């Protein structure tokens, strides 16, 4: 007998067990509202100013001088944002190009479709043709102009396949800005920018980021400590560590961190010299990603959530061993399930951690015994991705 699914909103299916689990915490109407919000982008597209290279007001003035609409966040000085416009009516074209999930969600926001993101060109598409870009869910995400012939796609490995003219939503093409190339900005959501502030890193401390790629939170830690902390950045994928190093090179942070491809669940065994010597640890682990937006379609199961929660606890267990007495662990995810969030805080307390109350303007408190000390961001309430942050202390 197959798995029974509930399609809560278009394109978003939960197996029945996960659906019933979530109804213990959210009403049916609220769950619908959350997932409807996940299908669309926030109205603000955030980037973080690299204050090692430029002050926020100077960056804002520079962008505004070129006619870009940009504003500073009300509570976080290095967080600046661009308005996201839409939804727009996407005109129909006679020909279509099918994009993969990740590429379609980028094109939905106004990005061009690059060759690696193409699943299929409709037969007969030629360079210069108007085409609709279609997501695997059937959503029409944009109207664009084909930059290659359909029969060339299998031979061409890179470059633009479709140049977007009209997309469902419009956000600035951050990676095409000279300020991006110069390492003045890093595109990062507002909740993610709060993580390093909750950690409160200090110069000369030993800091470990256990799930560091692609480098957003690692680079923010370096930024807040002016490059004067001893920062270890680990990720199990060699390719992801390479991406992290390239991002930090662009930001001008060479020599300010130590990056290695390692499975952080075994750091206490592989690097015993770190045991009991670390001041602060960040765990931003793989999760079920239920707060990521925009996400046009998704399928989640209770088995996935269970396996993610158990996987995440392995990092928490090692963090306990690495931290010195008085050290701090910051745990964050971009998902909504209490099993991966508040329940893991409870697990940390069972190991011996104490929960330190987190304060972030505009956020919402969590669930359960420790809900008053942790924070959540919700797509339908805060106009951000869904996000969770907790801070835990190893007692002296």
C-alpha positions in Angstrom: 0.0 0.0 0.0 1.4 3.4 -1.1 2.1 6.4 1.1 -1.0 8.6 1.6 -0.3 12.3 0.8 -2.2 15.5 1.5 -1.7 18.4 -0.9 -2.1 21.3 1.5 -1.6 23.9 -1.2 -0.8 23.6 -4.9 2.5 21.8 -5.3 3.1 21.1 -1.6 2.4 17.6 -0.4 2.9 16.1 3.1 2.5 12.5 3.9 -0.5 12.0 6.1 1.6 11.2 9.2 3.6 14.5 8.9 0.4 16.4 8.2 -1.3 15.1 11.4 1.9 15.8 13.3 2.0 19.5 12.2 -1.6 19.9 13.1 -0.6 19.5 16.7 1.2 22.8 16.4 -0.6 24.7 13.6 -4.3 24.9 12.7 -5.2 23.6 9.2 -5.8 27.2 8.1 -2.5 28.4 9.5 -0.6 25.5 7.8 -2.2 26.5 4.6 -1.2 30.1 5.0 2.4 29.2 5.8 2.8 27.0 2.7 1.0 29.5 0.5 3.6 32.0 1.7 6.4 29.6 1.0 5.3 29.5 -2.7 6.1 33.2 -3.0 9.2 35.2 -2.3 9.4 37.7 0.6 8.7 41.3 -0.4 12.2 42.3 0.7 15.4 40.8 -0.9 18.1 41.0 1.7 21.9 41.2 1.4 24.5 41.7 4.1 27.0 44.5 3.8 30.6 43.4 4.2 31.7 46.0 6.8 35.3 44.9 6.5 35.3 46.7 3.1 32.5 49.4 3.2 30.0 51.0 5.6 26.3 50.4 5.0 25.5 54.0 4.3 28.3 54.3 1.8 27.1 51.2 0.0 23.5 52.4 0.0 24.6 55.8 -1.4 26.6 54.1 -4.1 23.6 51.9 -5.2 21.1 54.7 -5.1 23.4 56.9 -7.3 22.8 54.3 -10.0 19.0 54.4 -9.6 18.7 51.2 -7.5 16.0 51.2 -4.8 17.7 50.0 -1.6 17.0 50.5 2.1 18.7 49.7 5.5 16.9 47.3 7.9 15.3 48.9 10.9 17.1 46.7 13.4 20.3 45.3 11.8 22.7 47.9 10.4 24.6 45.7 8.0 21.3 44.2 6.6 20.1 46.1 3.5 17.2 45.2 1.2 15.8 45.7 -2.2 12.0 45.6 -2.9 10.7 42.5 -4.7 8.1 43.4 -7.3 5.2 41.2 -8.3 3.3 39.1 -8.8 3.4 40.0 -12.5 1.3 38.5 -15.3 3.5 36.4 -17.4 2.5 36.6 -21.1 2.0 33.4 -23.0 4.4 32.1 -25.7 3.9 29.4 -28.2 7.0 27.5 -27.2 8.2 26.3 -23.8 11.4 25.3 -22.0 11.2 23.0 -19.0 13.6 24.0 -16.1 14.6 22.0 -13.1 13.2 22.8 -9.7 16.1 25.0 -8.4 16.5 26.9 -11.7 12.8 27.4 -12.1 12.5 29.0 -8.6 15.4 31.4 -9.5 13.8 32.3 -12.9 10.5 32.9 -11.0 12.4 35.7 -9.2 13.8 37.2 -12.4 17.0 35.3 -13.0 18.0 34.1 -16.4 17.8 30.4 -17.1 21.3 28.9 -17.5 22.0 25.8 -19.5 22.7 23.5 -16.5 19.2 24.2 -15.2 17.4 23.1 -18.4 15.6 19.8 -18.4 14.2 20.0 -21.9 13.7 22.4 -24.8 10.5 21.9 -26.7 11.1 20.6 -30.2 11.6 23.3 -32.7 12.8 26.1 -30.3 15.4 28.3 -32.1 17.7 31.0 -30.9 15.7 34.3 -30.7 12.3 32.6 -30.1 10.0 33.8 -27.4 9.5 31.0 -24.9 7.8 30.3 -21.6 10.0 28.8 -18.9 8.0 26.1 -17.1 8.7 24.5 -13.7 8.3 20.7 -13.3 5.1 21.5 -11.3 3.6 23.0 -14.5 3.9 26.6 -13.1 4.8 29.2 -15.8 7.6 31.2 -14.2 8.7 33.6 -16.9 8.7 34.7 -20.5 12.1 34.9 -22.2 14.1 34.8 -25.3 16.0 31.6 -26.2 19.7 32.3 -26.4 20.6 28.9 -28.0 18.9 26.5 -30.4 17.1 23.6 -28.7 19.3 21.0 -30.3 22.4 22.8 -29.0 21.5 22.4 -25.3 22.9 18.9 -25.0 26.3 20.1 -26.4 26.6 23.4 -24.6 27.7 23.1 -21.0 27.3 26.7 -19.7 25.9 30.1 -20.5 22.4 31.5 -20.7 19.8 29.3 -22.3 16.9 31.7 -21.9 17.2 35.4 -21.2 14.3 36.4 -18.9 12.0 39.3 -20.1 9.0 39.0 -17.7 9.1 36.9 -14.6 6.4 36.2 -12.0 8.4 38.3 -9.5 11.3 40.7 -10.0 14.3 40.9 -7.6 17.6 42.5 -8.5 20.2 40.3 -10.1 22.6 40.6 -7.2 25.4 38.5 -8.7 25.5 40.8 -11.7 26.2 43.9 -9.6 29.8 45.2 -9.5 29.4 45.5 -5.7 29.0 41.7 -5.6 32.1 41.1 -7.6 34.0 43.5 -5.4 33.0 41.5 -2.3 31.0 44.4 -0.8 27.8 42.3 -0.3 26.7 38.8 0.4 23.1 37.7 -0.3 21.7 36.4 2.9 18.2 36.3 4.4 17.4 38.5 7.4 16.9 35.6 9.8 20.2 34.1 8.7 21.9 37.4 9.4 20.7 37.3 13.0 22.4 34.0 13.7 26.0 35.4 14.0 24.7 38.2 16.2 23.0 35.7 18.5 26.3 33.8 18.7 28.0 37.1 19.7 31.6 36.1 18.6 34.6 37.9 20.1 38.2 38.4 18.9 40.7 35.8 19.9 38.0 33.2 20.6 38.1 29.7 19.0 35.0 29.3 16.9 33.7 26.2 15.0 31.1 26.3 12.2 30.2 22.7 11.9 28.1 23.0 8.7 29.8 26.0 7.1 29.2 25.9 3.3 28.5 28.0 1.4 30.0 30.4 3.9 27.4 33.0 4.7 27.4 32.6 8.5 31.2 31.8 8.6 31.9 35.1 6.8 29.5 37.0 9.1 31.4 35.6 12.2 34.7 36.8 10.6 33.1 40.1 9.9 31.9 40.7 13.4 35.3 39.7 14.9 37.2 41.8 12.3 39.1 38.7 11.4 40.6 38.4 14.8 39.0 35.1 15.9 40.3 31.6 15.2 37.5 30.3 13.0 37.2 26.7 11.9 34.8 26.1 9.0 33.9 22.4 8.3 31.7 20.8 5.7 31.7 17.1 4.6 31.7 17.9 0.9 35.0 18.8 -0.8 33.1 20.7 -3.5 31.1 22.7 -0.9 34.3 23.6 0.9 35.7 24.9 -2.4 32.6 27.0 -2.9 33.0 28.4 0.7 36.6 29.3 0.1 35.7 31.0 -3.2 33.0 33.1 -1.4 35.3 34.1 1.4 38.1 35.0 -1.1 35.6 37.3 -2.9 34.9 38.9 0.4 38.6 39.5 1.1 38.8 37.1 4.0 41.7 35.0 3.0 43.8 34.0 6.0 41.0 34.7 8.5 39.7 31.1 8.8 40.6 27.5 8.5 38.4 25.4 6.2 38.5 21.6 5.8 36.3 19.0 4.3 35.3 16.9 7.3 32.2 15.2 8.7 31.6 17.3 11.8 29.9 14.4 13.5 33.4 13.0 14.2 35.4 16.1 15.0 36.0 15.0 18.5 37.7 11.9 17.1 39.4 13.4 14.1 40.6 16.6 15.8 41.0 15.8 19.5 43.0 19.0 20.0 39.7 20.9 19.8 37.9 18.9 22.5 37.1 21.2 25.5 38.9 24.2 23.9 36.2 25.8 21.7 34.5 29.0 22.8 31.6 29.0 20.4 30.0 26.5 18.0 27.5 27.1 15.2 25.3 24.2 14.0 23.2 25.1 11.0 22.6 21.5 9.9 20.9 19.9 6.9 17.2 19.9 7.6 13.8 19.4 5.9 14.0 23.0 4.6 10.3 23.6 5.0 10.9 27.4 5.5 12.8 28.0 2.3 11.1 30.3 -0.1 10.2 30.7 -2.9 9.5 27.0 -3.3 6.9 26.2 -5.9 6.5 22.6 -5.1 7.8 20.2 -2.5 7.1 16.7 -1.0 7.9 16.0 2.7 7.4 12.9 4.8 7.5 12.0 8.5 10.4 9.6 7.8 12.5 12.5 6.4 11.8 14.7 9.4 12.6 11.9 11.8 15.9 11.0 10.0 16.9 14.7 9.9 16.2 15.2 13.6 18.3 12.2 14.5 21.1 13.3 12.2 21.1 16.8 13.7 21.5 15.4 17.2 24.8 13.9 16.2 26.2 17.4 15.7 24.8 18.6 19.0 26.5 15.7 20.8 29.9 16.5 19.4 29.4 20.3 20.0 29.0 19.4 23.7 32.5 17.7 23.6 34.2 20.5 21.7 33.0 23.4 23.9 34.9 24.5 27.0 32.8 25.2 30.1 31.0 28.4 29.7 31.1 28.0 25.9 28.0 28.7 23.7 26.3 26.7 21.0 24.0 28.4 18.5 21.6 26.1 16.7 19.6 27.3 13.7 17.5 25.7 10.9 15.5 26.9 8.0 12.6 24.6 8.8 9.4 24.6 10.8 9.0 21.2 12.5 9.4 21.2 16.3 11.1 17.8 16.0 14.0 19.4 14.3 14.0 22.5 16.4 12.5 22.6 20.0 12.9 18.9 20.4 16.6 19.1 19.6 16.9 21.9 22.2 15.4 19.5 24.7 17.9 16.8 23.6 20.7 19.4 24.2 19.4 20.1 27.7 19.5 16.3 28.4 23.2 16.3 27.4 23.8 19.1 30.0 23.3 22.3 28.1 21.4 25.3 29.6 19.1 27.3 27.4 20.1 31.0 27.0 17.2 33.2 26.1 17.5 34.7 22.6 16.3 38.2 21.8 15.7 39.2 18.2 13.4 42.1 17.3 10.1 41.1 15.6 10.5 37.4 16.0 8.1 34.9 17.6 8.7 32.5 20.5 8.7 28.8 20.0 6.8 25.8 21.3 7.1 23.6 24.5 9.1 23.8 27.7 11.9 26.0 26.1 9.7 27.9 23.7 10.0 31.1 25.7 13.8 31.2 25.1 14.1 30.3 21.4 12.8 32.2 18.4 11.1 31.5 15.1 10.4 33.4 11.9 7.3 32.6 9.9 6.8 33.3 6.2 3.1 34.4 6.7 3.8 36.6 9.8 7.3 38.1 9.4 7.6 38.1 5.5 10.8 36.1 5.7 11.8 32.5 5.2 10.8 30.2 8.0 13.6 30.0 10.5 14.6 28.9 14.0 17.4 30.0 16.3 18.4 28.8 19.8 21.4 29.5 22.0 22.7 27.0 24.5 25.5 27.3 27.2 27.7 24.5 28.5 27.8 25.2 32.3 31.0 26.0 34.0 
